[in-house]
């Protein structure tokens, strides 16, 4: 029986040895992947060093949130794990994985370990060994199944991803530890409106030679959004016209969707929309003018305050110097007055005025006369 690529066959996951009182989850999963997790995986693949890892693929741990019923998981974050792989063996740095997991869970307490990823679509015995490590009760996601995400990173080809959970197989414990059955599960790359704008900007770099996309301004972004809306409306109009002309088959589901979408649009006359738009533009211009006026007044007041402080500083210094000289003069006068009072006290009363004496001749003149 042929099975389509978009169809999945869910098998009951065999029960592994579990601890007492712990019931493992056997339900199939729906995996939701955030774009930032995919970008982290691609960045890890680009920055890998083949000389150190001796492998063309890299591995890492997946972090995110899990629904209460365990039916759905959301991959929000991931981190790389150093490993060495060759044809004979594979070595994973377990201590690094434990330390990084503890740091990630401390930074994001709501997230839990979901599984691991690799940058190769191939599944081999080493993949089963790593899968069992991430699904074990001691170091993995038990009792929930570990999610294995494979992402192709071949240059020049489209990015392809697949999601799996595993079921243990083997006749004994040793064989079961080295092998498992990978069961594909559906996945979805989900993003919001803000992330959609960033993804569209990044996708624009694929057509340029230097693989770079400039960041557009708000006006250019609005122009592109309007152009895209007009193109979508033209496509819908062409489809409706072709259905009315019986050139294409009608679809009840698509017609219902279009009717629901058009019913959400407000029933307003074009003249009213144009008037409201012009009024909004005028309000925006008034607010912009007032903001520029306030900014100018603030800058002018700051400059005036700075100039006043600069000029007032020299006047204050001159006034302080004159005040100090005045205080010194008063102190000198007070001291002189006190000394005069002391001299009068020592004399015992008022002194009599002396008669003026005749001026003496100079000594040299007297010697010549003699």
Steps between C-alpha positions, in 0.01 A plus 500: 500500500644835398516765770526872421789710626266714712337200668628340819437160648496516880601186683462428867831559674611187690536547871855515628601403852361777717535601860229415746212747483616654168300431189678576170323693226397296196301764310629639167635854492451814297822701483494880463831664412580867549713672230772603747569134574547426129735798464708377794529157338605650166754727671646199681531313172673792327751555782594135541862391469532168320858457621385495864178301471613268217138492390289680246213545743458673835266424788337696779220499756146631445327707769143625521164445663272198508121493521339363813362197317835439323337507156690808380846644554639837393871534424611851599871470560800273446871483570788316336673196653860414404539149368744291300374245250668265258417169338570296812383703797337818620595706805277764660615748764249404770638738765468796264144398420407480870658837585343678203161347573518617862590855388226510237235379745618754756465781245163369372327310782188430292688305235583131519716258305308371196757302303786564260574606144748418228587653164463180299192316379675165537399266784757244611607302806673803648173693471327224695768511768469878545120474491502247784730731698252790471204272577653336808357564849832630637606748230199530269133578465352183653207435550436717192645393165804689375455697178763454230514783245703465181577807288677483164763769451639419156608807307289586198201290610185580689491447873318179587403397852357184653384418852505160670430329827638156582393163631747251650564177311734207569498151641705595807602806701837539327350497152217730606750761625664520156189490281155654478213546259461858372135600452433817292267757653349812341671832557425865427719811482288768666579871512320823592451825313825656626699190410330486161635847414851393593474179298378688194793739533747213527344315207562804283876433520480177301463691172798733558858414405657606832234316701406818689168675550482864613271599783212704356344802665146517633370677190656242269361217712154656486529538124595134458213389723253705296635355174470146635143568613409633156650191334302268728179687427565472126558124532178456695310712248634294210405177675146618574458621140620169360258309726209721393592447135513124565863486395609345830334267744346658807604412854252527783774518764684779318176690437409477869845624598476798264154586628617492862803712416298761312238515774766628740570804281312815616232633267621859457477730199830577322448873560473446875816290499688770307376772735599304809839424350567868425390597851734243644788638294425852623495378859834331451649817350370711791645261754834500314502883491425525872770244580759695299394828669531349847839354409621841381378673817674243719829543315472881520426494873797269559732733312371805690543322830856403407584857397351643825702262713817590310452879533376485857803303608746792434274753681484273799880479512541881483240551770668242721840670455359845584325360802818342630693832460224688683509253786880535523468881513244483778721260694800739460296797621377309800853395587629858466224633721576244766872591496422869536283429799774302663752786453265751664451273795872470561554882509261542788315792343505749216839618379582876469573628153867569427634824352629479146878492463708675243635279231859397540758575238659218320826370647705571186396869499606545865843351438563737203402804711742412769 
